[in-house]
Amino acid sequence: MRVLLVGSGGREHALAWKLAQSAELSELHCAPGNPGISALGQCHPVRAEDPEGLLGLARELEVDLAVIGPEAPLVAGVADALRHNGVAVFGPGAAAARIEGSKAFAKDVLRAAGVATSAPLSVARPPCVVKADGLAAGKGVFVCRTQAELDAALPAVSGLGGTFIVEELLEGAEVSIFALCDGVNAVALPAAQDFKRAFDGDEGPNTGGMGSYSPVSGIDAEEFLDTVHRPVLAELERRGAPFVGVLFAGLMLTDDGPRVLEFNCRFGDPETQSLLPRIDGDLLGALAAAAQGDVRGASLGESEDAAVTIVVTAGDYPAEGDSGNRIDGIAEAEDTGALVFHAGTALRGDRLVTNGGRILDVTATGRTLAAARERAYAAAQLVSFDRARYRHDIAEEAAAVV
């Protein structure tokens, strides 16, 4: 099977790593890819948001399946452009991808589907949560427990452009639940938890994600499909927008039961980097089955091992990224048995350099969460570039309990 993977981040590197293990894979191509992915398949200089360029590439390569990683091209309708021209695609069309592209649309779908979520507020008053309605690369959510935080959030969210919504502030543990969907049916993947705040102790602004781990103690992802994912799938299908791809629910486990915080239309980043090392079986076969309209026969097991991912970022992330600084230590980190996924890197001649906000994702597995965490941090300490930074408390509380 010839596969075109669309995207260039750590999530796409993790997907490439897993897809490359399939006995069904004959060729792996990526657009635009990154230096890490180039070791697994051929990268092509076509932007992820370029539907005409991707369609031309898919036709030239005669690909059997396109897998679209990031949310921006999905919301922009890249899957539609490919699918309507005969290319099998794992990824929702624009109408279904609105579940992530518009918070207001997602709320409307949740209400119609009868899925529990946070209540909207007509007046911005603390405590509350302010959310940009559109895509914001994980940086459009502002938790406001005080008036000062709200006073800072309102101009910040306005500065992102577009509209915003205000919701009640829910309290509880967060968990990410993913399901592979074929438009009607859903198959659960293992649960994961990510860490959105920039600094230790869940301090600082929201980011695209500073780390993740899987499994999450006491959480069976399958238990959420009937109350969360399947009602949403049915509602989207009723609206003429069948969802084919990964439906990702961010849940808050409150004292009153689980509540949906948000829906995303793609694999999580960095949750994918912790999930895929724990998935047994042929992921490529499962994605192809979903794209072909029947994911029910997909057989993906779950390893008993735990996985922890540490995101190594630029020094000023999320305010600013970094570019052009030499990266060292990846081979040494990989020699420990860890996986190092490229998230924001580039080649300058034969030198690997920084090229983004989140630079590398370091993932390690272990028989326990504590063992995986220890190995991940030991490997993360070996990679270096000017002003490299990461959180030191990823999975700390969970590892202490398990």
DADAHU-V780887 format. One record per residue. N is the residue number from 0. OMEGA is omega in whole degrees, -180 to 180 (none if undefined). NEAR is the number of other C-alpha atoms within 12 Angstrom. D_LAST is the distance of its C-alpha to the last C-alpha in Angstrom with 2 decimals. Layout:
N/OMEGA/NEAR/D_LAST ; N/OMEGA/NEAR/D_LAST
//
This chain:
0/178/24/40.26 ; 1/-173/31/41.09 ; 2/171/40/38.47 ; 3/178/49/38.93 ; 4/-176/52/35.77 ; 5/178/51/36.56 ; 6/-174/43/34.86 ; 7/-174/42/34.19 ; 8/180/45/30.69 ; 9/177/49/27.29 ; 10/-179/48/26.52 ; 11/176/49/29.75 ; 12/178/47/29.09 ; 13/177/45/25.80 ; 14/178/50/27.81 ; 15/179/47/30.58 ; 16/-179/32/28.28 ; 17/180/36/27.00 ; 18/-179/41/30.48 ; 19/-180/33/32.04 ; 20/-176/25/30.20 ; 21/176/25/32.08 ; 22/-179/16/34.97 ; 23/-177/22/36.78 ; 24/175/27/36.98 ; 25/178/22/40.39 ; 26/175/27/40.46 ; 27/177/40/37.95 ; 28/179/45/39.51 ; 29/178/46/38.04 ; 30/-8/43/39.78 ; 31/-179/34/39.67 ; 32/177/43/36.63 ; 33/-177/43/35.65 ; 34/178/38/36.00 ; 35/-180/38/32.69 ; 36/-176/39/33.65 ; 37/176/29/37.10 ; 38/-176/19/35.77 ; 39/-178/28/34.74 ; 40/-178/32/37.67 ; 41/179/26/40.76 ; 42/-177/31/40.53 ; 43/-175/29/43.34 ; 44/177/21/44.47 ; 45/-177/26/44.26 ; 46/-180/27/42.43 ; 47/-178/38/39.74 ; 48/-177/28/41.83 ; 49/-175/25/45.04 ; 50/-179/29/45.60 ; 51/178/21/49.00 ; 52/180/22/47.88 ; 53/178/41/44.87 ; 54/177/34/47.13 ; 55/179/22/49.66 ; 56/180/30/47.06 ; 57/179/36/45.62 ; 58/-180/23/49.16 ; 59/-177/16/50.10 ; 60/-177/25/47.12 ; 61/-176/23/47.46 ; 62/179/30/43.73 ; 63/-178/34/42.33 ; 64/171/42/39.33 ; 65/178/47/38.49 ; 66/-176/50/34.87 ; 67/-175/53/34.81 ; 68/-171/43/31.78 ; 69/-179/47/32.49 ; 70/-174/46/33.27 ; 71/178/35/36.62 ; 72/177/36/38.56 ; 73/179/44/37.19 ; 74/-179/33/38.33 ; 75/175/28/41.59 ; 76/179/31/42.31 ; 77/179/39/42.00 ; 78/178/47/40.62 ; 79/-178/34/43.74 ; 80/179/30/46.06 ; 81/-175/37/44.67 ; 82/-178/31/44.27 ; 83/178/15/47.76 ; 84/170/18/49.22 ; 85/179/21/47.81 ; 86/176/33/44.60 ; 87/-173/38/41.55 ; 88/167/43/38.78 ; 89/-176/47/35.06 ; 90/-176/50/34.85 ; 91/171/51/36.31 ; 92/-175/41/39.82 ; 93/-178/32/40.64 ; 94/179/29/41.10 ; 95/-180/43/37.59 ; 96/175/42/36.03 ; 97/178/38/37.31 ; 98/173/41/34.08 ; 99/-174/44/32.76 ; 100/178/37/36.13 ; 101/178/33/37.02 ; 102/-180/36/34.78 ; 103/177/28/37.76 ; 104/180/27/38.16 ; 105/179/35/34.49 ; 106/180/32/34.86 ; 107/178/23/37.98 ; 108/-179/34/36.36 ; 109/179/33/33.44 ; 110/-179/21/35.99 ; 111/-178/20/38.12 ; 112/-180/25/35.24 ; 113/-179/22/34.02 ; 114/-177/34/30.52 ; 115/180/30/28.99 ; 116/179/35/28.87 ; 117/-177/33/29.56 ; 118/176/24/33.10 ; 119/177/25/35.75 ; 120/-179/19/37.56 ; 121/-180/14/41.27 ; 122/178/16/41.27 ; 123/-179/28/39.03 ; 124/-178/25/38.03 ; 125/-1/24/34.86 ; 126/179/24/32.16 ; 127/175/32/32.13 ; 128/178/36/31.01 ; 129/-176/41/33.70 ; 130/170/41/33.37 ; 131/-177/35/35.80 ; 132/-176/32/37.05 ; 133/-179/34/37.17 ; 134/179/36/35.15 ; 135/177/30/34.03 ; 136/179/26/31.62 ; 137/-174/34/28.67 ; 138/-175/30/30.61 ; 139/-180/38/32.41 ; 140/-178/37/30.07 ; 141/178/40/30.72 ; 142/-172/38/28.75 ; 143/177/27/31.39 ; 144/-179/22/30.58 ; 145/178/18/33.83 ; 146/179/17/37.39 ; 147/178/16/37.25 ; 148/178/24/34.34 ; 149/179/26/36.30 ; 150/178/22/39.47 ; 151/-175/19/37.79 ; 152/-174/34/36.15 ; 153/176/31/39.35 ; 154/-180/20/41.37 ; 155/-180/25/38.40 ; 156/176/30/37.81 ; 157/-180/23/41.59 ; 158/178/16/41.81 ; 159/-178/22/39.76 ; 160/180/17/42.67 ; 161/-177/20/42.85 ; 162/177/23/41.82 ; 163/178/33/38.71 ; 164/179/33/37.18 ; 165/-177/34/35.79 ; 166/172/33/33.04 ; 167/177/27/31.39 ; 168/178/29/28.29 ; 169/178/28/25.28 ; 170/179/22/22.22 ; 171/179/17/18.64 ; 172/177/27/15.73 ; 173/177/28/17.13 ; 174/180/38/16.33 ; 175/-179/49/18.59 ; 176/-176/48/19.90 ; 177/176/41/22.39 ; 178/172/47/25.07 ; 179/-172/49/27.81 ; 180/179/46/31.02 ; 181/-176/37/34.59 ; 182/-179/40/36.29 ; 183/-175/32/35.71 ; 184/-179/33/32.70 ; 185/176/41/29.03 ; 186/-174/39/26.34 ; 187/168/38/22.70 ; 188/180/45/20.56 ; 189/177/42/16.75 ; 190/178/41/15.37 ; 191/173/45/14.65 ; 192/178/44/14.49 ; 193/-176/45/17.03 ; 194/-171/42/18.19 ; 195/-175/38/21.87 ; 196/-171/30/23.04 ; 197/-169/36/24.74 ; 198/179/28/23.47 ; 199/179/20/20.56 ; 200/-177/18/19.47 ; 201/176/23/20.51 ; 202/175/16/24.09 ; 203/-176/22/27.11 ; 204/173/30/28.44 ; 205/179/28/26.77 ; 206/172/34/26.74 ; 207/-180/35/26.38 ; 208/-177/43/22.74 ; 209/180/49/21.30 ; 210/-179/49/18.15 ; 211/173/46/15.63 ; 212/176/52/12.54 ; 213/4/52/11.86 ; 214/175/43/10.47 ; 215/-173/35/9.64 ; 216/176/24/7.42 ; 217/-177/17/10.30 ; 218/172/24/12.98 ; 219/-174/21/15.65 ; 220/-178/34/18.11 ; 221/-177/21/20.95 ; 222/-177/22/20.97 ; 223/-173/35/22.19 ; 224/-177/29/25.04 ; 225/-177/21/27.50 ; 226/-176/25/27.19 ; 227/-170/39/26.84 ; 228/-174/45/27.89 ; 229/175/35/30.57 ; 230/178/28/32.54 ; 231/176/43/32.66 ; 232/-179/45/33.78 ; 233/180/31/36.47 ; 234/178/29/37.66 ; 235/178/34/37.93 ; 236/179/25/39.85 ; 237/180/18/42.11 ; 238/-179/20/42.92 ; 239/-178/16/43.91 ; 240/-179/25/40.92 ; 241/-175/34/38.83 ; 242/176/48/35.50 ; 243/-177/47/34.97 ; 244/178/48/31.96 ; 245/174/48/28.39 ; 246/-170/47/27.99 ; 247/179/46/25.05 ; 248/171/45/24.07 ; 249/-174/38/22.33 ; 250/169/37/21.08 ; 251/-180/26/20.41 ; 252/-176/26/18.55 ; 253/176/20/20.93 ; 254/180/11/21.62 ; 255/-180/13/24.48 ; 256/-179/20/22.57 ; 257/176/29/21.87 ; 258/179/34/24.53 ; 259/174/39/25.52 ; 260/-178/40/25.75 ; 261/169/43/27.36 ; 262/173/41/28.17 ; 263/-172/43/28.54 ; 264/-174/47/30.71 ; 265/174/47/28.97 ; 266/178/45/25.82 ; 267/178/47/23.62 ; 268/27/48/23.85 ; 269/-178/49/21.49 ; 270/-179/48/19.17 ; 271/-178/47/21.40 ; 272/174/50/20.69 ; 273/-178/53/16.99 ; 274/-169/46/17.98 ; 275/175/49/20.88 ; 276/-179/42/19.37 ; 277/-178/35/17.13 ; 278/174/34/20.22 ; 279/178/25/22.21 ; 280/-172/24/25.86 ; 281/179/26/28.77 ; 282/-180/38/27.94 ; 283/179/41/31.61 ; 284/180/33/32.76 ; 285/179/40/30.56 ; 286/179/46/31.86 ; 287/179/39/35.39 ; 288/178/31/35.13 ; 289/-179/39/34.12 ; 290/-179/39/36.99 ; 291/171/29/39.36 ; 292/178/26/38.56 ; 293/-177/23/36.43 ; 294/-172/31/32.72 ; 295/-179/25/32.22 ; 296/-179/21/32.58 ; 297/-178/30/29.96 ; 298/179/22/27.50 ; 299/178/26/24.29 ; 300/-179/21/21.37 ; 301/179/25/17.72 ; 302/175/23/16.23 ; 303/179/21/13.13 ; 304/173/29/12.46 ; 305/177/41/10.61 ; 306/178/51/13.04 ; 307/179/55/13.54 ; 308/176/55/17.05 ; 309/179/51/18.86 ; 310/178/55/22.21 ; 311/-171/52/24.99 ; 312/169/45/27.73 ; 313/-175/36/31.25 ; 314/-177/27/31.73 ; 315/178/25/33.13 ; 316/10/33/30.95 ; 317/-179/32/31.01 ; 318/-179/20/34.51 ; 319/174/15/35.83 ; 320/-178/27/35.03 ; 321/178/30/36.31 ; 322/172/29/38.70 ; 323/179/22/40.45 ; 324/-177/26/38.36 ; 325/177/26/37.70 ; 326/178/34/34.19 ; 327/168/23/33.37 ; 328/-178/23/30.63 ; 329/180/32/29.42 ; 330/179/22/30.54 ; 331/177/21/28.88 ; 332/180/28/25.52 ; 333/178/25/25.98 ; 334/177/18/26.96 ; 335/-176/26/23.44 ; 336/179/21/22.38 ; 337/172/36/21.21 ; 338/177/40/22.87 ; 339/-179/44/24.99 ; 340/-179/50/26.24 ; 341/-179/46/29.36 ; 342/-180/41/29.32 ; 343/-178/40/32.36 ; 344/176/42/34.39 ; 345/175/31/38.02 ; 346/173/22/40.42 ; 347/-168/16/43.31 ; 348/176/10/45.45 ; 349/-178/10/43.15 ; 350/177/15/40.85 ; 351/-177/29/37.50 ; 352/178/32/37.35 ; 353/180/36/35.41 ; 354/-180/30/36.41 ; 355/179/31/34.33 ; 356/172/36/31.73 ; 357/-169/43/28.50 ; 358/-176/54/29.52 ; 359/174/54/26.77 ; 360/-177/49/23.32 ; 361/-176/56/21.35 ; 362/175/50/18.69 ; 363/178/45/16.75 ; 364/179/38/14.64 ; 365/-180/29/12.51 ; 366/176/22/11.00 ; 367/177/28/7.48 ; 368/179/35/6.94 ; 369/180/30/7.68 ; 370/179/25/10.63 ; 371/-179/41/11.84 ; 372/-180/40/11.88 ; 373/-179/33/13.80 ; 374/180/32/16.17 ; 375/-180/46/16.83 ; 376/177/37/17.84 ; 377/179/27/19.86 ; 378/-180/35/21.72 ; 379/180/44/22.26 ; 380/-176/29/23.93 ; 381/178/26/26.47 ; 382/-176/40/27.88 ; 383/167/30/30.43 ; 384/-175/30/33.17 ; 385/177/22/35.02 ; 386/175/22/32.86 ; 387/-176/31/29.69 ; 388/171/31/26.82 ; 389/175/38/23.12 ; 390/-178/36/20.43 ; 391/-175/27/18.31 ; 392/178/32/15.35 ; 393/178/42/14.23 ; 394/-176/41/10.50 ; 395/-179/29/10.35 ; 396/-179/19/8.97 ; 397/180/29/6.29 ; 398/-180/26/5.36 ; 399/-178/16/5.85 ; 400/-174/13/3.80 ; 401/none/20/0.00
//
